[in-house]
Amino acid sequence: LVLFFNCNESVARDRYLTRKLEGRLTDNNEMFQRRYNEFTLLNRAVLEYYSGLGVLVTIDTNVETTISYQRLVAALKLDNERRESH
């Protein structure tokens, strides 16, 4: 099982820019864009690989944390049930 927590760019940007991490003075829009572009580029092949193996589960995290967590728990439960049935 491989989990991918999918979050669209605008939501990720908002979360990135509003977090308050000590010592992260370079957390700005330009740095976000660079990191997001690199993340998207590098993850494409990884996602395709695990999707091809049939083990990729994508969790939509564009919502509040509690809902994302509920989606994660549901996906893990479904995967566990699938494994137990085989």
PyMOL CGO cylinders between C-alpha atoms (Angstrom):
from pymol import cmd
from pymol.cgo import CYLINDER

trace = [
    CYLINDER, 0.00, 0.00, 0.00, 1.33, 3.41, -1.02, 0.3, 1, 1, 1, 1, 1, 1,
    CYLINDER, 1.33, 3.41, -1.02, -0.51, 6.51, 0.13, 0.3, 1, 1, 1, 1, 1, 1,
    CYLINDER, -0.51, 6.51, 0.13, -0.52, 9.78, -1.78, 0.3, 1, 1, 1, 1, 1, 1,
    CYLINDER, -0.52, 9.78, -1.78, -2.01, 12.76, 0.01, 0.3, 1, 1, 1, 1, 1, 1,
    CYLINDER, -2.01, 12.76, 0.01, -3.25, 14.87, -2.87, 0.3, 1, 1, 1, 1, 1, 1,
    CYLINDER, -3.25, 14.87, -2.87, -3.72, 18.59, -2.33, 0.3, 1, 1, 1, 1, 1, 1,
    CYLINDER, -3.72, 18.59, -2.33, -4.27, 21.09, -5.11, 0.3, 1, 1, 1, 1, 1, 1,
    CYLINDER, -4.27, 21.09, -5.11, -1.79, 23.88, -5.58, 0.3, 1, 1, 1, 1, 1, 1,
    CYLINDER, -1.79, 23.88, -5.58, -3.89, 26.74, -4.20, 0.3, 1, 1, 1, 1, 1, 1,
    CYLINDER, -3.89, 26.74, -4.20, -4.75, 24.89, -0.97, 0.3, 1, 1, 1, 1, 1, 1,
    CYLINDER, -4.75, 24.89, -0.97, -1.15, 23.77, -0.53, 0.3, 1, 1, 1, 1, 1, 1,
    CYLINDER, -1.15, 23.77, -0.53, 0.08, 27.33, -1.12, 0.3, 1, 1, 1, 1, 1, 1,
    CYLINDER, 0.08, 27.33, -1.12, -2.32, 28.74, 1.46, 0.3, 1, 1, 1, 1, 1, 1,
    CYLINDER, -2.32, 28.74, 1.46, -1.26, 26.15, 4.04, 0.3, 1, 1, 1, 1, 1, 1,
    CYLINDER, -1.26, 26.15, 4.04, 2.42, 26.70, 3.28, 0.3, 1, 1, 1, 1, 1, 1,
    CYLINDER, 2.42, 26.70, 3.28, 2.23, 30.47, 3.54, 0.3, 1, 1, 1, 1, 1, 1,
    CYLINDER, 2.23, 30.47, 3.54, 0.16, 30.52, 6.73, 0.3, 1, 1, 1, 1, 1, 1,
    CYLINDER, 0.16, 30.52, 6.73, 2.17, 27.98, 8.71, 0.3, 1, 1, 1, 1, 1, 1,
    CYLINDER, 2.17, 27.98, 8.71, 4.51, 29.39, 11.27, 0.3, 1, 1, 1, 1, 1, 1,
    CYLINDER, 4.51, 29.39, 11.27, 7.69, 27.33, 11.43, 0.3, 1, 1, 1, 1, 1, 1,
    CYLINDER, 7.69, 27.33, 11.43, 10.52, 28.72, 13.47, 0.3, 1, 1, 1, 1, 1, 1,
    CYLINDER, 10.52, 28.72, 13.47, 13.65, 29.38, 11.45, 0.3, 1, 1, 1, 1, 1, 1,
    CYLINDER, 13.65, 29.38, 11.45, 11.88, 29.21, 8.06, 0.3, 1, 1, 1, 1, 1, 1,
    CYLINDER, 11.88, 29.21, 8.06, 12.36, 32.79, 6.94, 0.3, 1, 1, 1, 1, 1, 1,
    CYLINDER, 12.36, 32.79, 6.94, 12.27, 31.82, 3.26, 0.3, 1, 1, 1, 1, 1, 1,
    CYLINDER, 12.27, 31.82, 3.26, 8.71, 30.50, 3.36, 0.3, 1, 1, 1, 1, 1, 1,
    CYLINDER, 8.71, 30.50, 3.36, 7.28, 32.82, 0.71, 0.3, 1, 1, 1, 1, 1, 1,
    CYLINDER, 7.28, 32.82, 0.71, 5.30, 32.47, -2.50, 0.3, 1, 1, 1, 1, 1, 1,
    CYLINDER, 5.30, 32.47, -2.50, 8.41, 32.14, -4.69, 0.3, 1, 1, 1, 1, 1, 1,
    CYLINDER, 8.41, 32.14, -4.69, 9.86, 29.36, -2.53, 0.3, 1, 1, 1, 1, 1, 1,
    CYLINDER, 9.86, 29.36, -2.53, 6.50, 27.59, -2.45, 0.3, 1, 1, 1, 1, 1, 1,
    CYLINDER, 6.50, 27.59, -2.45, 6.28, 27.65, -6.23, 0.3, 1, 1, 1, 1, 1, 1,
    CYLINDER, 6.28, 27.65, -6.23, 9.77, 26.22, -6.63, 0.3, 1, 1, 1, 1, 1, 1,
    CYLINDER, 9.77, 26.22, -6.63, 9.10, 23.44, -4.12, 0.3, 1, 1, 1, 1, 1, 1,
    CYLINDER, 9.10, 23.44, -4.12, 5.66, 22.65, -5.51, 0.3, 1, 1, 1, 1, 1, 1,
    CYLINDER, 5.66, 22.65, -5.51, 6.95, 22.45, -9.08, 0.3, 1, 1, 1, 1, 1, 1,
    CYLINDER, 6.95, 22.45, -9.08, 9.78, 20.14, -8.01, 0.3, 1, 1, 1, 1, 1, 1,
    CYLINDER, 9.78, 20.14, -8.01, 7.38, 17.99, -5.98, 0.3, 1, 1, 1, 1, 1, 1,
    CYLINDER, 7.38, 17.99, -5.98, 5.01, 17.67, -8.92, 0.3, 1, 1, 1, 1, 1, 1,
    CYLINDER, 5.01, 17.67, -8.92, 7.78, 16.85, -11.38, 0.3, 1, 1, 1, 1, 1, 1,
    CYLINDER, 7.78, 16.85, -11.38, 9.53, 14.28, -9.21, 0.3, 1, 1, 1, 1, 1, 1,
    CYLINDER, 9.53, 14.28, -9.21, 6.38, 12.56, -7.98, 0.3, 1, 1, 1, 1, 1, 1,
    CYLINDER, 6.38, 12.56, -7.98, 4.86, 11.98, -11.40, 0.3, 1, 1, 1, 1, 1, 1,
    CYLINDER, 4.86, 11.98, -11.40, 6.99, 8.90, -12.14, 0.3, 1, 1, 1, 1, 1, 1,
    CYLINDER, 6.99, 8.90, -12.14, 6.61, 7.58, -8.60, 0.3, 1, 1, 1, 1, 1, 1,
    CYLINDER, 6.61, 7.58, -8.60, 2.83, 7.84, -8.76, 0.3, 1, 1, 1, 1, 1, 1,
    CYLINDER, 2.83, 7.84, -8.76, 2.71, 6.20, -12.19, 0.3, 1, 1, 1, 1, 1, 1,
    CYLINDER, 2.71, 6.20, -12.19, 4.90, 3.34, -10.98, 0.3, 1, 1, 1, 1, 1, 1,
    CYLINDER, 4.90, 3.34, -10.98, 2.85, 2.52, -7.89, 0.3, 1, 1, 1, 1, 1, 1,
    CYLINDER, 2.85, 2.52, -7.89, -0.41, 3.06, -9.73, 0.3, 1, 1, 1, 1, 1, 1,
    CYLINDER, -0.41, 3.06, -9.73, 0.74, 0.51, -12.30, 0.3, 1, 1, 1, 1, 1, 1,
    CYLINDER, 0.74, 0.51, -12.30, 1.37, -1.96, -9.49, 0.3, 1, 1, 1, 1, 1, 1,
    CYLINDER, 1.37, -1.96, -9.49, -2.15, -1.38, -8.21, 0.3, 1, 1, 1, 1, 1, 1,
    CYLINDER, -2.15, -1.38, -8.21, -0.99, -0.35, -4.74, 0.3, 1, 1, 1, 1, 1, 1,
    CYLINDER, -0.99, -0.35, -4.74, -1.47, 3.43, -4.91, 0.3, 1, 1, 1, 1, 1, 1,
    CYLINDER, -1.47, 3.43, -4.91, -4.25, 4.97, -2.85, 0.3, 1, 1, 1, 1, 1, 1,
    CYLINDER, -4.25, 4.97, -2.85, -4.84, 8.69, -3.26, 0.3, 1, 1, 1, 1, 1, 1,
    CYLINDER, -4.84, 8.69, -3.26, -6.34, 10.61, -0.37, 0.3, 1, 1, 1, 1, 1, 1,
    CYLINDER, -6.34, 10.61, -0.37, -7.91, 13.98, -1.19, 0.3, 1, 1, 1, 1, 1, 1,
    CYLINDER, -7.91, 13.98, -1.19, -6.58, 16.42, 1.40, 0.3, 1, 1, 1, 1, 1, 1,
    CYLINDER, -6.58, 16.42, 1.40, -8.11, 19.61, 0.01, 0.3, 1, 1, 1, 1, 1, 1,
    CYLINDER, -8.11, 19.61, 0.01, -10.46, 19.69, 3.00, 0.3, 1, 1, 1, 1, 1, 1,
    CYLINDER, -10.46, 19.69, 3.00, -9.94, 20.27, 6.70, 0.3, 1, 1, 1, 1, 1, 1,
    CYLINDER, -9.94, 20.27, 6.70, -7.66, 17.93, 8.61, 0.3, 1, 1, 1, 1, 1, 1,
    CYLINDER, -7.66, 17.93, 8.61, -10.38, 15.96, 10.38, 0.3, 1, 1, 1, 1, 1, 1,
    CYLINDER, -10.38, 15.96, 10.38, -12.05, 15.06, 7.08, 0.3, 1, 1, 1, 1, 1, 1,
    CYLINDER, -12.05, 15.06, 7.08, -8.71, 14.14, 5.50, 0.3, 1, 1, 1, 1, 1, 1,
    CYLINDER, -8.71, 14.14, 5.50, -8.03, 11.90, 8.48, 0.3, 1, 1, 1, 1, 1, 1,
    CYLINDER, -8.03, 11.90, 8.48, -11.44, 10.22, 8.11, 0.3, 1, 1, 1, 1, 1, 1,
    CYLINDER, -11.44, 10.22, 8.11, -10.66, 9.56, 4.46, 0.3, 1, 1, 1, 1, 1, 1,
    CYLINDER, -10.66, 9.56, 4.46, -7.31, 8.07, 5.41, 0.3, 1, 1, 1, 1, 1, 1,
    CYLINDER, -7.31, 8.07, 5.41, -8.88, 5.76, 7.99, 0.3, 1, 1, 1, 1, 1, 1,
    CYLINDER, -8.88, 5.76, 7.99, -11.53, 4.65, 5.47, 0.3, 1, 1, 1, 1, 1, 1,
    CYLINDER, -11.53, 4.65, 5.47, -8.87, 3.91, 2.84, 0.3, 1, 1, 1, 1, 1, 1,
    CYLINDER, -8.87, 3.91, 2.84, -6.78, 1.92, 5.32, 0.3, 1, 1, 1, 1, 1, 1,
    CYLINDER, -6.78, 1.92, 5.32, -9.84, -0.04, 6.45, 0.3, 1, 1, 1, 1, 1, 1,
    CYLINDER, -9.84, -0.04, 6.45, -10.77, -0.82, 2.85, 0.3, 1, 1, 1, 1, 1, 1,
    CYLINDER, -10.77, -0.82, 2.85, -7.24, -1.97, 2.08, 0.3, 1, 1, 1, 1, 1, 1,
    CYLINDER, -7.24, -1.97, 2.08, -7.19, -4.14, 5.20, 0.3, 1, 1, 1, 1, 1, 1,
    CYLINDER, -7.19, -4.14, 5.20, -10.51, -5.75, 4.22, 0.3, 1, 1, 1, 1, 1, 1,
    CYLINDER, -10.51, -5.75, 4.22, -9.20, -6.37, 0.72, 0.3, 1, 1, 1, 1, 1, 1,
    CYLINDER, -9.20, -6.37, 0.72, -6.09, -8.05, 2.08, 0.3, 1, 1, 1, 1, 1, 1,
    CYLINDER, -6.09, -8.05, 2.08, -8.06, -10.22, 4.48, 0.3, 1, 1, 1, 1, 1, 1,
    CYLINDER, -8.06, -10.22, 4.48, -10.35, -11.43, 1.69, 0.3, 1, 1, 1, 1, 1, 1,
    CYLINDER, -10.35, -11.43, 1.69, -7.41, -12.75, -0.35, 0.3, 1, 1, 1, 1, 1, 1,
]
cmd.load_cgo(trace, "trace")
